[in-house]
Amino acid sequence: MPSRPTVSDETEGAILARILPLLSPSSSATLGPGDDAAVVSAPDGRFVVTTDLMVHGPDFRLAWSSPWELGWKAAATNLSDVAAMGARPTALVIALAVTSDMPVVSLEEFARGVSAAIEQLSPDCGVVGGDLSVSDTFTIAVTAFGDLEGRAPVVRSGAKVGDVVAVSGALGNAADGLSLLFRDAVDEDGRPDAARAARLRETEAERLAAQLTPSPPIADGVLAAVAGATAMLDLSDGLAKDAARVAAASGVGIDFDSATLGPDVARALGGGEDHSLFATFPPGTALPGGFRRVGTVVASPVAAVTCDAQPVDVAGWDPYAGWDGGRG
């Protein structure tokens, strides 16, 4: 049986010719892939832009994530950053540095994962360009653009004393899935093990999905902005840690209500990578979409973040703090 062609067997043009037809087009692009740059409309004269890296080792393990899942997550996490500004995602630019022995079919699966995430989470968005190179370390770089549609951006510094603190999306599920992988999908030496990960998927698919293929509530970003959200961000590093960022930017404190955080309060406060949306709203606001109240903005607290008026640990996700240099 002939071996599958790898990146080193194909030219860049040949690889791109296989990948580009698999990617979702953008309704905002007036000129898509094929030239030196794309052209994307900005109807109100401004656009939101964000960028993010995913590096094999600190950010993902190939023994645990399929190329399709990596494509999904790369798209979803960047769409969430745009949504957190109260903008509608319009376009993605994706650059990949891949190992020379990576099968070209893996890049096709990555593209299919990107398109699937866009179709489900933000169907008006699409990939308008990018780049492809070779490296010893598989690296994914995504730049995302968004349209504010005439609204002011929802920033971290707008929270006011008395505002309602609300969240749309899950809390702690992604960290739970990651802990499961590090516990049950490693070999005797603690290294990521693809075979054990495959067996784990058979019994814990839902818990793993929160980490490997997160589904942020992208549409709720615009809904929050329209409803008058005073501050907002993407919960990438954990509820307590990200709330502390809003508190610092706004010069306020955030007090969570433990009764609203579920049975495992520590898990809800400390888990990272859920990519849910955290927002504050004026008192009396009818919370839009999937937002639910979890606390209140308070004045000049002893600690930036409290729960039931007691200080909480603001440690959260840090891709480098616990990285042992392994990949897998």
One Martini backbone bead per residue (centre of mass of N, CA, C, O) as a GRO file, in nm:
protein
  328
    1MET     BB    1   0.093   0.038   0.026
    2PRO     BB    2   0.093   0.354  -0.022
    3SER     BB    3   0.213   0.630   0.094
    4ARG     BB    4   0.158   0.920   0.231
    5PRO     BB    5   0.193   1.232   0.163
    6THR     BB    6   0.408   1.481   0.248
    7VAL     BB    7   0.528   1.789   0.276
    8SER     BB    8   0.807   1.704   0.133
    9ASP     BB    9   0.646   1.597  -0.142
   10GLU     BB   10   0.538   1.892  -0.168
   11THR     BB   11   0.429   2.180  -0.269
   12GLU     BB   12   0.287   2.461  -0.168
   13GLY     BB   13   0.084   2.485  -0.402
   14ALA     BB   14  -0.032   2.196  -0.377
   15ILE     BB   15  -0.133   2.218  -0.089
   16LEU     BB   16  -0.319   2.466  -0.123
   17ALA     BB   17  -0.498   2.332  -0.343
   18ARG     BB   18  -0.618   2.132  -0.119
   19ILE     BB   19  -0.713   2.336   0.111
   20LEU     BB   20  -0.882   2.588   0.015
   21PRO     BB   21  -1.155   2.438  -0.071
   22LEU     BB   22  -1.217   2.366   0.252
   23LEU     BB   23  -1.270   2.662   0.309
   24SER     BB   24  -1.442   2.910   0.433
   25PRO     BB   25  -1.602   3.171   0.332
   26SER     BB   26  -1.637   3.526   0.324
   27SER     BB   27  -1.884   3.774   0.328
   28SER     BB   28  -1.658   4.023   0.368
   29ALA     BB   29  -1.508   3.943   0.113
   30THR     BB   30  -1.380   4.094  -0.192
   31LEU     BB   31  -1.098   3.932  -0.146
   32GLY     BB   32  -0.942   3.644  -0.152
   33PRO     BB   33  -0.761   3.400  -0.208
   34GLY     BB   34  -0.446   3.449  -0.437
   35ASP     BB   35  -0.309   3.690  -0.328
   36ASP     BB   36  -0.112   3.886  -0.128
   37ALA     BB   37  -0.405   3.987  -0.044
   38ALA     BB   38  -0.683   4.066   0.118
   39VAL     BB   39  -1.034   4.185   0.111
   40VAL     BB   40  -1.209   4.359   0.375
   41SER     BB   41  -1.479   4.477   0.499
   42ALA     BB   42  -1.561   4.812   0.676
   43PRO     BB   43  -1.847   4.968   0.719
   44ASP     BB   44  -1.760   5.164   0.990
   45GLY     BB   45  -1.423   5.199   0.965
   46ARG     BB   46  -1.383   4.943   1.146
   47PHE     BB   47  -1.178   4.689   1.324
   48VAL     BB   48  -1.133   4.388   1.466
   49VAL     BB   49  -0.823   4.253   1.619
   50THR     BB   50  -0.663   3.925   1.646
   51THR     BB   51  -0.417   3.702   1.808
   52ASP     BB   52  -0.288   3.350   1.793
   53LEU     BB   53  -0.117   3.081   1.957
   54MET     BB   54  -0.029   2.732   1.872
   55VAL     BB   55   0.182   2.501   2.049
   56HIS     BB   56   0.362   2.229   2.051
   57GLY     BB   57   0.306   2.147   2.405
   58PRO     BB   58   0.173   2.393   2.572
   59ASP     BB   59  -0.116   2.376   2.387
   60PHE     BB   60  -0.059   2.083   2.256
   61ARG     BB   61  -0.128   1.730   2.164
   62LEU     BB   62  -0.105   1.491   1.918
   63ALA     BB   63  -0.197   1.244   2.098
   64TRP     BB   64  -0.491   1.400   2.154
   65SER     BB   65  -0.507   1.565   1.882
   66SER     BB   66  -0.658   1.621   1.605
   67PRO     BB   67  -0.654   1.805   1.325
   68TRP     BB   68  -0.953   1.879   1.341
   69GLU     BB   69  -0.947   1.984   1.634
   70LEU     BB   70  -0.736   2.206   1.586
   71GLY     BB   71  -0.902   2.367   1.385
   72TRP     BB   72  -1.138   2.424   1.566
   73LYS     BB   73  -0.986   2.562   1.804
   74ALA     BB   74  -0.848   2.789   1.645
   75ALA     BB   75  -1.113   2.922   1.565
   76ALA     BB   76  -1.281   2.945   1.830
   77THR     BB   77  -1.080   3.119   2.004
   78ASN     BB   78  -1.085   3.367   1.806
   79LEU     BB   79  -1.386   3.422   1.790
   80SER     BB   80  -1.412   3.487   2.096
   81ASP     BB   81  -1.241   3.747   2.100
   82VAL     BB   82  -1.429   3.906   1.918
   83ALA     BB   83  -1.694   3.871   2.081
   84ALA     BB   84  -1.574   4.018   2.345
   85MET     BB   85  -1.610   4.308   2.181
   86GLY     BB   86  -1.897   4.297   2.023
   87ALA     BB   87  -1.836   4.134   1.762
   88ARG     BB   88  -1.841   4.027   1.426
   89PRO     BB   89  -1.716   3.783   1.261
   90THR     BB   90  -1.531   3.784   0.930
   91ALA     BB   91  -1.213   3.689   0.959
   92LEU     BB   92  -0.938   3.466   0.866
   93VAL     BB   93  -0.585   3.411   0.942
   94ILE     BB   94  -0.361   3.134   0.851
   95ALA     BB   95  -0.066   3.001   1.006
   96LEU     BB   96   0.176   2.738   0.923
   97ALA     BB   97   0.403   2.525   1.109
   98VAL     BB   98   0.541   2.227   0.983
   99THR     BB   99   0.630   1.922   0.955
  100SER     BB  100   0.779   1.735   0.701
  101ASP     BB  101   0.612   1.455   0.796
  102MET     BB  102   0.343   1.562   0.739
  103PRO     BB  103   0.054   1.486   0.629
  104VAL     BB  104  -0.151   1.631   0.405
  105VAL     BB  105  -0.418   1.519   0.522
  106SER     BB  106  -0.391   1.676   0.791
  107LEU     BB  107  -0.439   1.956   0.662
  108GLU     BB  108  -0.718   1.893   0.560
  109GLU     BB  109  -0.842   1.836   0.839
  110PHE     BB  110  -0.787   2.109   0.956
  111ALA     BB  111  -0.965   2.265   0.754
  112ARG     BB  112  -1.227   2.119   0.830
  113GLY     BB  113  -1.231   2.217   1.123
  114VAL     BB  114  -1.249   2.515   1.068
  115SER     BB  115  -1.513   2.507   0.901
  116ALA     BB  116  -1.693   2.378   1.118
  117ALA     BB  117  -1.670   2.604   1.326
  118ILE     BB  118  -1.777   2.833   1.154
  119GLU     BB  119  -2.051   2.713   1.076
  120GLN     BB  120  -2.151   2.692   1.381
  121LEU     BB  121  -2.050   2.982   1.516
  122SER     BB  122  -1.975   3.174   1.227
  123PRO     BB  123  -2.100   3.178   0.911
  124ASP     BB  124  -1.987   3.470   0.801
  125CYS     BB  125  -1.724   3.362   0.816
  126GLY     BB  126  -1.366   3.334   0.707
  127VAL     BB  127  -1.102   3.240   0.499
  128VAL     BB  128  -0.850   3.477   0.341
  129GLY     BB  129  -0.569   3.350   0.454
  130GLY     BB  130  -0.195   3.294   0.461
  131ASP     BB  131   0.048   3.038   0.569
  132LEU     BB  132   0.341   2.820   0.482
  133SER     BB  133   0.558   2.607   0.678
  134VAL     BB  134   0.865   2.484   0.828
  135SER     BB  135   0.905   2.280   1.134
  136ASP     BB  136   0.981   2.121   1.434
  137THR     BB  137   0.723   2.294   1.528
  138PHE     BB  138   0.399   2.293   1.563
  139THR     BB  139   0.233   2.591   1.431
  140ILE     BB  140  -0.041   2.817   1.518
  141ALA     BB  141  -0.168   3.107   1.338
  142VAL     BB  142  -0.423   3.348   1.430
  143THR     BB  143  -0.625   3.589   1.257
  144ALA     BB  144  -0.888   3.811   1.362
  145PHE     BB  145  -1.198   3.955   1.248
  146GLY     BB  146  -1.425   4.244   1.311
  147ASP     BB  147  -1.761   4.380   1.342
  148LEU     BB  148  -1.925   4.654   1.510
  149GLU     BB  149  -2.174   4.790   1.366
  150GLY     BB  150  -2.148   5.092   1.520
  151ARG     BB  151  -2.032   5.007   1.780
  152ALA     BB  152  -1.898   4.995   2.070
  153PRO     BB  153  -1.665   4.862   2.238
  154VAL     BB  154  -1.616   4.598   2.469
  155VAL     BB  155  -1.447   4.649   2.758
  156ARG     BB  156  -1.270   4.606   3.066
  157SER     BB  157  -1.313   4.926   3.186
  158GLY     BB  158  -1.658   4.947   3.238
  159ALA     BB  159  -1.706   4.865   3.515
  160LYS     BB  160  -1.962   4.901   3.773
  161VAL     BB  161  -2.095   4.968   4.051
  162GLY     BB  162  -2.366   4.721   4.060
  163ASP     BB  163  -2.315   4.536   3.857
  164VAL     BB  164  -2.372   4.262   3.668
  165VAL     BB  165  -2.252   3.934   3.676
  166ALA     BB  166  -2.180   3.738   3.376
  167VAL     BB  167  -2.236   3.416   3.204
  168SER     BB  168  -2.145   3.242   2.895
  169GLY     BB  169  -2.119   2.921   2.964
  170ALA     BB  170  -1.880   2.730   3.076
  171LEU     BB  171  -1.728   2.598   3.396
  172GLY     BB  172  -1.439   2.386   3.405
  173ASN     BB  173  -1.447   2.170   3.169
  174ALA     BB  174  -1.168   2.193   3.030
  175ALA     BB  175  -0.994   2.130   3.279
  176ASP     BB  176  -1.116   1.854   3.324
  177GLY     BB  177  -1.021   1.732   3.053
  178LEU     BB  178  -0.716   1.777   3.100
  179SER     BB  179  -0.688   1.611   3.358
  180LEU     BB  180  -0.775   1.347   3.226
  181LEU     BB  181  -0.539   1.324   3.028
  182PHE     BB  182  -0.304   1.337   3.243
  183ARG     BB  183  -0.413   1.071   3.387
  184ASP     BB  184  -0.525   0.858   3.126
  185ALA     BB  185  -0.318   0.965   2.860
  186VAL     BB  186  -0.062   0.805   2.976
  187ASP     BB  187   0.221   0.672   3.047
  188GLU     BB  188   0.447   0.551   3.277
  189ASP     BB  189   0.614   0.842   3.219
  190GLY     BB  190   0.388   1.074   3.140
  191ARG     BB  191   0.329   1.041   2.840
  192PRO     BB  192   0.164   1.093   2.578
  193ASP     BB  193  -0.110   0.865   2.468
  194ALA     BB  194  -0.289   0.768   2.199
  195ALA     BB  195  -0.423   0.500   2.284
  196ARG     BB  196  -0.541   0.602   2.554
  197ALA     BB  197  -0.702   0.832   2.434
  198ALA     BB  198  -0.887   0.655   2.259
  199ARG     BB  199  -1.016   0.503   2.498
  200LEU     BB  200  -1.123   0.756   2.647
  201ARG     BB  201  -1.327   0.847   2.428
  202GLU     BB  202  -1.535   0.612   2.476
  203THR     BB  203  -1.613   0.736   2.787
  204GLU     BB  204  -1.515   1.079   2.758
  205ALA     BB  205  -1.614   1.271   2.525
  206GLU     BB  206  -1.747   1.519   2.662
  207ARG     BB  207  -1.508   1.608   2.845
  208LEU     BB  208  -1.299   1.640   2.609
  209ALA     BB  209  -1.444   1.848   2.425
  210ALA     BB  210  -1.403   2.103   2.604
  211GLN     BB  211  -1.092   2.101   2.524
  212LEU     BB  212  -1.070   2.019   2.204
  213THR     BB  213  -1.392   2.143   2.126
  214PRO     BB  214  -1.489   2.426   2.171
  215SER     BB  215  -1.817   2.622   2.228
  216PRO     BB  216  -1.859   2.922   2.190
  217PRO     BB  217  -2.082   3.209   2.242
  218ILE     BB  218  -2.063   3.412   1.991
  219ALA     BB  219  -2.345   3.559   1.961
  220ASP     BB  220  -2.339   3.687   2.260
  221GLY     BB  221  -2.160   3.931   2.208
  222VAL     BB  222  -2.363   4.106   2.055
  223LEU     BB  223  -2.594   4.087   2.258
  224ALA     BB  224  -2.441   4.230   2.486
  225ALA     BB  225  -2.391   4.498   2.345
  226VAL     BB  226  -2.692   4.566   2.290
  227ALA     BB  227  -2.767   4.543   2.610
  228GLY     BB  228  -2.511   4.710   2.762
  229ALA     BB  229  -2.241   4.623   2.814
  230THR     BB  230  -1.957   4.733   3.013
  231ALA     BB  231  -1.808   4.445   3.009
  232MET     BB  232  -1.561   4.217   2.843
  233LEU     BB  233  -1.461   3.859   2.813
  234ASP     BB  234  -1.257   3.591   2.759
  235LEU     BB  235  -1.246   3.261   2.906
  236SER     BB  236  -0.916   3.139   2.905
  237ASP     BB  237  -0.791   3.148   3.234
  238GLY     BB  238  -1.033   3.190   3.416
  239LEU     BB  239  -1.256   3.336   3.613
  240ALA     BB  240  -1.079   3.474   3.831
  241LYS     BB  241  -0.847   3.581   3.651
  242ASP     BB  242  -1.031   3.744   3.450
  243ALA     BB  243  -1.179   3.915   3.661
  244ALA     BB  244  -0.921   4.063   3.758
  245ARG     BB  245  -0.888   4.223   3.493
  246VAL     BB  246  -1.145   4.386   3.517
  247ALA     BB  247  -1.093   4.507   3.793
  248ALA     BB  248  -0.831   4.657   3.717
  249ALA     BB  249  -0.941   4.822   3.470
  250SER     BB  250  -1.202   4.944   3.653
  251GLY     BB  251  -1.159   4.980   3.970
  252VAL     BB  252  -1.270   4.705   4.098
  253GLY     BB  253  -1.485   4.448   4.213
  254ILE     BB  254  -1.545   4.088   4.238
  255ASP     BB  255  -1.849   3.916   4.339
  256PHE     BB  256  -1.930   3.599   4.403
  257ASP     BB  257  -2.188   3.348   4.384
  258SER     BB  258  -2.182   3.028   4.483
  259ALA     BB  259  -2.482   2.939   4.404
  260THR     BB  260  -2.407   2.996   4.077
  261LEU     BB  261  -2.142   2.779   4.034
  262GLY     BB  262  -2.208   2.524   4.163
  263PRO     BB  263  -2.080   2.246   4.333
  264ASP     BB  264  -1.783   2.344   4.207
  265VAL     BB  265  -1.629   2.627   4.277
  266ALA     BB  266  -1.327   2.588   4.220
  267ARG     BB  267  -1.362   2.491   3.928
  268ALA     BB  268  -1.507   2.748   3.822
  269LEU     BB  269  -1.276   2.955   3.904
  270GLY     BB  270  -1.000   2.787   3.787
  271GLY     BB  271  -1.075   2.720   3.509
  272GLY     BB  272  -0.958   2.681   3.179
  273GLU     BB  273  -1.052   2.710   2.832
  274ASP     BB  274  -1.366   2.766   2.776
  275HIS     BB  275  -1.459   3.031   2.617
  276SER     BB  276  -1.630   3.208   2.760
  277LEU     BB  277  -1.845   3.474   2.872
  278PHE     BB  278  -1.768   3.783   3.029
  279ALA     BB  279  -2.001   4.010   3.200
  280THR     BB  280  -2.130   4.342   3.241
  281PHE     BB  281  -2.432   4.491   3.387
  282PRO     BB  282  -2.675   4.677   3.440
  283PRO     BB  283  -2.908   4.716   3.647
  284GLY     BB  284  -3.195   4.539   3.516
  285THR     BB  285  -3.093   4.372   3.298
  286ALA     BB  286  -3.170   4.172   3.037
  287LEU     BB  287  -3.034   3.886   2.983
  288PRO     BB  288  -2.875   3.759   2.720
  289GLY     BB  289  -2.911   3.471   2.601
  290GLY     BB  290  -2.684   3.268   2.803
  291PHE     BB  291  -2.689   3.451   3.033
  292ARG     BB  292  -2.576   3.450   3.383
  293ARG     BB  293  -2.578   3.506   3.707
  294VAL     BB  294  -2.265   3.536   3.942
  295GLY     BB  295  -2.266   3.853   4.034
  296THR     BB  296  -2.084   4.153   4.160
  297VAL     BB  297  -2.004   4.481   4.154
  298VAL     BB  298  -1.754   4.630   4.358
  299ALA     BB  299  -1.601   4.822   4.606
  300SER     BB  300  -1.298   4.847   4.729
  301PRO     BB  301  -1.151   4.584   4.793
  302VAL     BB  302  -0.925   4.380   4.933
  303ALA     BB  303  -1.001   4.208   4.686
  304ALA     BB  304  -1.060   4.171   4.354
  305VAL     BB  305  -1.159   3.871   4.431
  306THR     BB  306  -1.471   3.725   4.531
  307CYS     BB  307  -1.659   3.492   4.751
  308ASP     BB  308  -1.877   3.574   4.961
  309ALA     BB  309  -1.652   3.803   5.051
  310GLN     BB  310  -1.411   3.607   4.981
  311PRO     BB  311  -1.111   3.547   4.902
  312VAL     BB  312  -0.951   3.446   4.596
  313ASP     BB  313  -0.787   3.257   4.381
  314VAL     BB  314  -0.626   3.377   4.064
  315ALA     BB  315  -0.551   3.123   3.952
  316GLY     BB  316  -0.469   2.978   3.627
  317TRP     BB  317  -0.410   2.962   3.315
  318ASP     BB  318  -0.070   2.845   3.210
  319PRO     BB  319   0.129   2.731   2.949
  320TYR     BB  320   0.421   2.752   3.127
  321ALA     BB  321   0.421   2.685   3.433
  322GLY     BB  322   0.377   2.344   3.376
  323TRP     BB  323   0.590   2.303   3.161
  324ASP     BB  324   0.827   2.030   3.077
  325GLY     BB  325   0.891   2.024   2.745
  326GLY     BB  326   0.680   1.858   2.629
  327ARG     BB  327   0.471   1.687   2.394
  328GLY     BB  328   0.318   1.420   2.219
   0.00000   0.00000   0.00000
